[in-house]
Amino acid sequence: MTTSTEKKIEIISTERFELPSLPYTYNALEPFIDKMTMEIHHDKHHGAYVANLNKALEMVKDAPLTIEEIIKNSSNYSLAIRNNGGGHFNHSMFWKLMKPNGNGQPTEKLAVALNSSFGSFDNFKSKFTEAAMKHFGSGWAWLVVNNNKLEIGTTSNQDNPLMDVSEFKGVPICGLDVWEHAYYLKYQNRRADYINSWWSIVNWNEVEKKLMNAK
Ligand code: MN3
């Protein structure tokens, strides 16, 4: 017990944050998201957020050990920590929010919550799609729990609704990366086609799990 605790602290203090592995292979989300996009997005983009976050944290004395603490208190930190910490947090969540061979339908408890907030699953999808389409430039579209209600909104760059600096707030239970790096190789400028494809690979079990945890 003591040994494993010591070991854990040692790992955190020397390496801070690590790039998590994808929960599936690079080509698992094809044809909706192609292998090369996943390789570059995960290894290069997410990899760079982790490396740059660790570098920026070297300057911080007594930085928190969890990414959640850093995100929630982002006003205390530099812009580099806000951007790269957000990048690490958002992408770690994003990979798990997708899965191969999804059936496109929400799980039971989630469907009830979506129906009660948005009238129907289709209405939720069209409102979320609209928010993701209308977001200008780089950022994320989110489904959040805020004061026990489900809400849709967006953030710019790598901001997250949990950040104290974010205008749109809540506990995110689903999120879509609308940076061009997420879709440009396959979809070029066609963000609408990317969003439409993404609905086929949403991991609704994960969204429901996050909904239950947020309550
Ligand atoms: Mn991205």
Boltz pocket constraint, residues with backbone or C-beta under 6 A from the ligand:
constraints:
  - pocket:
      binder: B
      contacts: [[A, 41], [A, 45], [A, 91], [A, 177], [A, 179], [A, 181], [A, 182]]
      max_distance: 6.0
